[in-house]
Amino acid sequence: MSADIFPTGSILVAIFLWKASSVTGKPLSSFIFLITPQLVVMHYSQLTLADRRRLHHLVERKVPINEIARKLGRHRSTINREIRRNTLHDRKLPEYSGYVSTVADDIAKKRRRRLRKLRRHRRPQVGSLSSFPSHENTAPTAAVVSSQNLI
């Protein structure tokens, strides 16, 4: 079984087809019709600088989003989000606006860093009023007001 018949990332499909061929006794070529160019096993990972460089060149050549997604092995919504979030917009010099891989990588890294800081410094959520010390002389409304001040 040669690896060049299968699209990138379809090793599981290749194993399945090989098993189906051996179980049914039919030649592997009778199962090849199941493989389509859209069939790519996708997994989540953030785009690397190399991915962004390929994306930059494909966007420059005005390749359709579906084709870019297939070439990079990503979902088309991932490509759309990447272009939308990390495109440089320069109002003073609009000819320099557009998707640039190195700028996009910097923007994405800053966003990840900012979100990481926000997660780290988030206040703990107040679960219930039972976690507050109860005072016998305190009115119930005072406990509610003091819990709202903590949020």
C-alpha positions in Angstrom: 0.0 0.0 0.0 1.6 3.2 -1.1 1.4 6.4 1.1 1.1 8.7 -1.9 -2.5 7.7 -2.7 -3.8 9.0 0.7 -4.2 12.7 1.5 -2.2 14.2 4.3 -3.3 13.1 7.8 -5.4 10.1 6.7 -3.3 7.3 8.3 -6.4 6.1 10.2 -8.3 5.9 7.0 -5.5 3.9 5.4 -5.5 1.5 8.3 -9.3 1.1 8.1 -9.2 0.5 4.3 -6.4 -2.0 4.7 -8.5 -3.9 7.4 -11.6 -3.7 5.2 -9.7 -5.1 2.3 -8.3 -8.0 4.3 -11.7 -8.8 6.0 -13.8 -8.8 2.8 -11.1 -10.3 0.5 -11.7 -7.5 -2.0 -8.6 -5.7 -3.5 -7.7 -2.4 -1.8 -8.4 -0.5 -5.1 -12.1 -1.2 -4.7 -12.2 0.9 -1.5 -10.2 3.9 -2.8 -13.4 5.6 -3.8 -14.1 6.3 -0.1 -11.1 8.8 0.0 -11.9 12.3 -1.0 -9.7 15.4 -0.9 -11.8 16.8 1.9 -11.2 13.8 4.1 -8.4 15.0 6.5 -8.1 14.0 10.1 -8.0 17.3 12.0 -6.9 17.9 15.5 -6.6 21.1 17.5 -3.3 22.9 17.6 -2.4 26.6 17.3 -1.1 27.9 14.1 2.7 28.1 13.9 4.8 30.7 12.2 5.3 28.3 9.3 1.6 27.8 8.9 1.1 31.6 8.9 3.8 32.0 6.3 2.0 29.5 4.0 -1.3 31.2 4.7 0.2 34.6 3.9 1.4 33.4 0.5 -1.9 31.7 -0.3 -3.9 34.9 0.7 -1.6 37.0 -1.5 -2.4 34.7 -4.4 -6.1 35.1 -3.6 -6.7 31.4 -3.1 -10.2 30.6 -1.8 -10.6 29.9 1.9 -11.7 26.3 1.4 -8.6 25.6 -0.7 -6.3 27.2 1.9 -8.0 25.2 4.7 -7.5 22.0 2.7 -3.8 22.7 2.0 -3.1 23.6 5.7 -5.2 20.7 7.0 -7.4 23.1 9.1 -11.1 23.9 9.2 -12.2 26.8 7.0 -13.5 28.7 10.1 -10.0 28.5 11.7 -8.6 30.2 8.6 -11.3 32.8 8.5 -10.7 33.6 12.2 -7.0 33.8 11.7 -7.3 36.2 8.9 -10.0 38.3 10.6 -8.2 38.6 14.0 -4.6 39.0 12.8 -4.9 41.2 9.7 -3.0 44.5 10.0 -5.2 47.6 9.5 -3.3 50.8 8.8 -5.6 53.8 8.2 -2.7 56.2 7.4 -1.1 53.9 4.9 -3.7 51.5 3.6 -1.4 50.0 1.0 0.4 48.3 4.0 -2.8 46.8 5.3 -3.3 43.1 4.9 -2.3 39.7 6.3 1.4 39.5 7.1 2.6 36.3 8.7 5.2 37.8 11.1 2.8 40.6 12.3 0.0 38.0 12.6 2.2 35.8 14.8 3.1 38.7 17.0 -0.6 39.7 17.4 -1.6 36.1 18.2 1.2 35.8 20.8 0.2 39.1 22.5 -3.4 37.9 22.6 -2.4 34.6 24.2 -0.2 36.4 26.7 -3.0 38.9 27.6 -5.6 36.1 28.1 -3.1 34.2 30.3 -2.6 37.2 32.5 -6.4 37.7 32.8 -6.9 34.1 33.8 -4.1 34.3 36.4 -5.4 37.5 38.1 -9.1 36.7 38.0 -10.9 37.0 41.4 -12.3 33.8 42.9 -16.0 33.5 42.4 -18.2 33.8 45.5 -20.1 30.6 45.8 -22.8 31.3 48.3 -23.5 33.3 51.4 -22.9 30.3 53.6 -19.2 30.8 53.1 -19.3 34.2 54.9 -19.1 34.2 58.7 -22.5 34.7 60.2 -22.9 37.2 63.0 -25.9 36.9 65.2 -26.4 40.7 65.4 -26.1 41.3 61.7 -29.2 41.8 59.6 -29.5 39.4 56.5 -29.5 42.4 54.1 -26.2 43.5 55.5 -24.7 40.1 54.6 -26.0 40.4 51.1 -24.6 44.0 50.7 -21.2 42.9 52.0 -21.1 39.9 49.6 -21.9 42.3 46.7 -19.0 44.5 47.7 -16.6 41.5 47.3 -17.6 40.7 43.7 
